[in-house]
Amino acid sequence: MTQPSPLSRVQDGIAWITLNRPEQRNALDVPTLRNLLALLDAHEADAAVRVIVLTGEGRSFCAGADLAEWAEAEARGELETYGWTETAHALMRRLHGLDKPTIAAVNGTAVGAGMDLSLCCDFRIAGASARFKAGYTGMAYCPDAGASWHLPRLIGSEAAKRLLFLDELWNAERALNAGLVGEVVADEQLLEHVGEFAARLAAGPTFAFAQTKRLMRDGAARTLAQQLEAEQAAGLLCGRSEDAAEALRAVAEKRSPQFKGR
């Protein structure tokens, strides 16, 4: 029996979401997009989940849009109406807008919307065999899932244009040097390393993380004065949190704090 894609499990405060279409290199068809969106909604609402990790089954992280589904929709005359773009955009907005920390554990290739999926995460940790490719201009297409927004902010305008215009294939080392990923580890150590990193985040003050994420997401559209006002308001919320009270107790008692994310 074919297992659904994606798979999900929660362990020790970490939600692991695994794209599970290895024969299709974990390509994103509409059902997969919808399932991912539903999982993100469920994990964001679950107080037991403090960190979300996204990875792929097999040798690919994600090959992007499912071109077979695309071709079938075009043959039916439904290319612009079969729902891929709208659902993909909803997913990218949701993933980028989550309050909880997110990590992309990039195993193998991340192409097109698959690369964009990783760009929506807070952290990208790549296996040594990871490869990144925009894939759009190679199909005489332009970015359609957020790459034109994320890439200039992550790696700068010229590097983003090189990756997008020339459709270059970047290996993990080049992605690291450009700032596209934060770490590269041996393939066989990827999930263990990501698990350890996620555990550090899960043990942290996730309420403060959420406020920090909101400040960083919205800051580019504000003046410094506006951002300082937003920081003050967010700081008041953090100061009233249980985690802040616990941090003060821990200092007084000379121990490590035990944060609950509230």
C-alpha positions as CSV (number, residue, x, y, z in Angstrom):
1,M,0.0,0.0,0.0
2,T,1.4,3.4,-1.0
3,Q,2.0,5.6,2.0
4,P,0.6,9.1,1.9
5,S,2.9,12.1,1.3
6,P,4.0,13.7,3.5
7,L,4.6,11.7,6.7
8,S,4.6,13.4,10.1
9,R,5.6,12.4,13.6
10,V,6.1,14.4,16.8
11,Q,8.9,13.5,19.3
12,D,10.3,15.5,22.2
13,G,8.6,18.7,21.0
14,I,9.9,18.3,17.5
15,A,7.5,17.8,14.5
16,W,9.3,15.9,11.7
17,I,7.5,16.3,8.3
18,T,8.9,14.1,5.6
19,L,8.0,14.4,1.9
20,N,7.4,10.8,0.9
21,R,7.2,10.5,-2.9
22,P,10.8,9.3,-3.5
23,E,10.0,7.8,-6.9
24,Q,8.9,11.3,-8.0
25,R,11.9,12.9,-6.1
26,N,9.3,14.3,-3.7
27,A,7.8,16.5,-6.3
28,L,4.9,18.7,-5.2
29,D,1.6,17.8,-6.6
30,V,-1.6,19.5,-5.4
31,P,-2.5,16.8,-2.9
32,T,0.9,17.0,-1.4
33,L,0.7,20.8,-1.1
34,R,-2.7,20.5,0.6
35,N,-1.4,17.8,3.0
36,L,1.6,19.9,3.9
37,L,-0.6,23.0,4.5
38,A,-2.9,20.9,6.8
39,L,0.1,19.5,8.7
40,L,1.6,23.0,9.3
41,D,-1.8,24.2,10.6
42,A,-2.0,21.3,13.0
43,H,1.5,21.6,14.3
44,E,1.3,25.4,14.8
45,A,-1.9,24.8,16.9
46,D,-0.4,21.9,18.9
47,A,1.2,23.3,22.1
48,A,3.3,20.1,22.3
49,V,5.1,21.1,19.1
50,R,7.9,23.6,19.7
51,V,10.0,23.2,16.5
52,I,9.1,21.9,13.0
53,V,11.6,20.1,10.7
54,L,11.0,19.5,7.0
55,T,13.0,16.9,5.0
56,G,12.6,14.5,2.1
57,E,12.5,10.7,1.8
58,G,15.2,9.1,-0.4
59,R,17.8,10.9,-2.4
60,S,16.0,14.2,-3.0
61,F,14.7,16.9,-0.7
62,C,12.1,18.1,-3.3
63,A,12.2,18.3,-7.1
64,G,9.7,21.2,-7.2
65,A,6.4,21.2,-9.0
66,D,5.1,17.8,-10.3
67,L,5.7,18.2,-14.0
68,A,3.6,15.1,-14.8
69,E,0.6,16.7,-13.1
70,W,1.4,20.0,-14.8
71,A,1.4,18.2,-18.2
72,E,-1.9,16.5,-17.5
73,A,-3.5,19.7,-16.5
74,E,-2.2,21.4,-19.7
75,A,-3.6,18.6,-21.8
76,R,-7.0,19.1,-20.2
77,G,-6.8,22.9,-20.8
78,E,-6.7,23.5,-17.1
79,L,-3.1,24.6,-16.6
80,E,-4.2,28.0,-15.1
81,T,-7.0,26.6,-13.1
82,Y,-6.0,23.2,-11.6
83,G,-4.9,24.9,-8.3
84,W,-1.2,24.4,-8.1
85,T,-0.1,28.0,-7.9
86,E,-2.8,29.1,-5.4
87,T,-2.1,26.1,-3.1
88,A,1.7,26.5,-3.4
89,H,1.5,30.2,-2.6
90,A,-0.8,29.5,0.5
91,L,1.8,26.9,1.6
92,M,4.8,29.2,1.2
93,R,3.0,32.0,3.1
94,R,2.0,29.7,5.9
95,L,5.5,28.2,6.3
96,H,7.2,31.6,6.2
97,G,4.6,33.0,8.7
98,L,4.8,30.3,11.3
99,D,5.6,31.5,14.8
100,K,7.4,28.3,15.7
101,P,11.0,27.8,14.5
102,T,11.4,25.8,11.3
103,I,14.3,23.9,9.9
104,A,14.8,22.5,6.4
105,A,17.0,19.4,6.5
106,V,18.1,19.4,2.9
107,N,19.0,15.9,1.7
108,G,19.9,15.7,-2.0
109,T,18.5,18.0,-4.6
110,A,16.2,21.0,-3.9
111,V,14.9,22.4,-7.2
112,G,12.4,25.1,-8.1
113,A,9.5,25.2,-5.6
114,G,11.4,22.6,-3.6
115,M,14.3,25.1,-3.1
116,D,11.7,27.7,-2.4
117,L,10.2,25.5,0.3
118,S,13.6,25.4,2.0
119,L,13.9,29.2,1.7
120,C,10.7,29.7,3.7
121,C,12.3,27.9,6.7
122,D,14.2,29.8,9.4
123,F,17.2,27.5,9.1
124,R,18.6,25.4,6.3
125,I,21.0,22.6,7.2
126,A,22.3,20.6,4.2
127,G,23.8,17.2,3.7
128,A,27.1,17.1,1.8
129,S,25.3,15.8,-1.3
130,A,22.7,18.5,-1.4
131,R,22.2,20.5,-4.6
132,F,20.3,23.7,-5.2
133,K,18.8,24.8,-8.5
134,A,16.2,27.4,-9.3
135,G,15.1,25.6,-12.4
136,Y,12.8,28.3,-13.7
137,T,14.7,29.9,-16.6
138,G,15.7,26.4,-17.8
139,M,12.0,26.0,-18.5
140,A,11.7,29.5,-20.0
141,Y,9.8,30.4,-16.8
142,C,10.2,32.9,-14.0
143,P,10.1,32.2,-10.2
144,D,6.6,31.5,-9.0
145,A,6.9,30.3,-5.4
146,G,8.9,33.0,-3.6
147,A,12.5,32.7,-4.9
148,S,12.5,36.2,-6.2
149,W,11.6,37.5,-2.7
150,H,13.8,35.2,-0.6
151,L,17.0,34.9,-2.6
152,P,18.0,38.6,-2.7
153,R,17.4,38.9,1.0
154,L,19.5,35.8,1.8
155,I,22.4,36.0,-0.7
156,G,22.2,39.5,-2.2
157,S,20.9,40.7,-5.6
158,E,23.7,39.7,-7.9
159,A,24.2,36.2,-6.5
160,A,20.4,35.7,-6.7
161,K,20.4,36.7,-10.3
162,R,23.2,34.3,-11.1
163,L,21.3,31.5,-9.5
164,L,18.0,32.5,-11.2
165,F,19.2,33.8,-14.7
166,L,21.9,31.2,-15.4
167,D,20.0,28.4,-13.7
168,E,23.2,27.2,-12.1
169,L,23.4,24.0,-10.0
170,W,25.0,24.9,-6.7
171,N,26.5,22.2,-4.5
172,A,26.3,22.3,-0.7
173,E,29.7,24.0,-0.3
174,R,28.8,26.8,-2.7
175,A,25.4,27.2,-1.1
176,L,27.2,27.5,2.3
177,N,29.7,30.1,1.0
178,A,26.9,32.2,-0.5
179,G,24.8,32.1,2.7
180,L,22.0,30.0,1.2
181,V,22.4,27.4,3.9
182,G,23.8,27.8,7.5
183,E,25.6,24.5,7.8
184,V,26.7,21.5,5.8
185,V,27.2,18.1,7.4
186,A,27.9,14.6,6.2
187,D,24.9,13.0,4.7
188,E,24.8,10.1,7.1
189,Q,24.8,12.6,10.0
190,L,22.2,15.0,8.7
191,L,19.1,13.9,10.6
192,E,21.0,13.3,13.8
193,H,22.6,16.7,13.6
194,V,19.3,18.4,12.8
195,G,17.7,16.6,15.6
196,E,20.3,18.0,18.1
197,F,19.9,21.5,16.7
198,A,16.1,21.3,16.8
199,A,16.3,20.0,20.4
200,R,18.3,23.1,21.4
201,L,15.5,25.3,19.9
202,A,12.8,23.2,21.5
203,A,14.4,23.8,24.9
204,G,14.5,27.5,24.4
205,P,12.0,30.3,25.1
206,T,9.8,29.7,22.1
207,F,7.4,32.5,23.0
208,A,10.3,34.9,22.7
209,F,11.3,33.2,19.4
210,A,7.8,33.9,18.0
211,Q,8.0,37.6,18.9
212,T,11.5,37.8,17.4
213,K,10.3,36.1,14.2
214,R,7.5,38.6,13.8
215,L,9.8,41.5,14.4
216,M,12.2,40.2,11.8
217,R,9.5,39.4,9.2
218,D,7.9,42.9,9.5
219,G,11.0,45.0,10.1
220,A,11.9,45.5,6.5
221,A,8.7,47.5,5.9
222,R,9.3,49.8,8.9
223,T,11.5,52.7,9.7
224,L,13.9,52.3,12.6
225,A,11.6,54.4,14.8
226,Q,8.7,52.2,14.0
227,Q,10.8,49.1,14.6
228,L,11.9,50.3,18.0
229,E,8.2,50.8,18.9
230,A,7.4,47.3,17.7
231,E,10.3,45.9,19.7
232,Q,9.1,47.7,22.8
233,A,5.6,46.3,22.4
234,A,6.9,42.8,21.8
235,G,9.3,43.2,24.8
236,L,6.4,44.0,27.1
237,L,4.7,40.7,26.0
238,C,7.9,38.8,26.6
239,G,8.4,40.4,30.0
240,R,5.0,39.2,31.1
241,S,5.5,35.7,29.9
242,E,6.0,32.6,32.2
243,D,9.3,32.0,30.5
244,A,10.7,35.4,31.5
245,A,9.7,34.8,35.1
246,E,11.4,31.4,35.0
247,A,14.5,32.9,33.6
248,L,14.7,35.3,36.5
249,R,14.1,32.5,39.0
250,A,16.8,30.4,37.3
251,V,19.4,33.3,37.6
252,A,18.6,33.7,41.3
253,E,18.8,30.0,41.9
254,K,21.9,29.5,39.8
255,R,20.4,26.9,37.6
256,S,19.4,26.4,33.9
257,P,15.9,27.7,33.1
258,Q,13.2,25.3,32.1
259,F,11.2,27.1,29.4
260,K,7.6,26.2,28.5
261,G,7.0,28.5,25.6
262,R,4.5,30.7,27.3
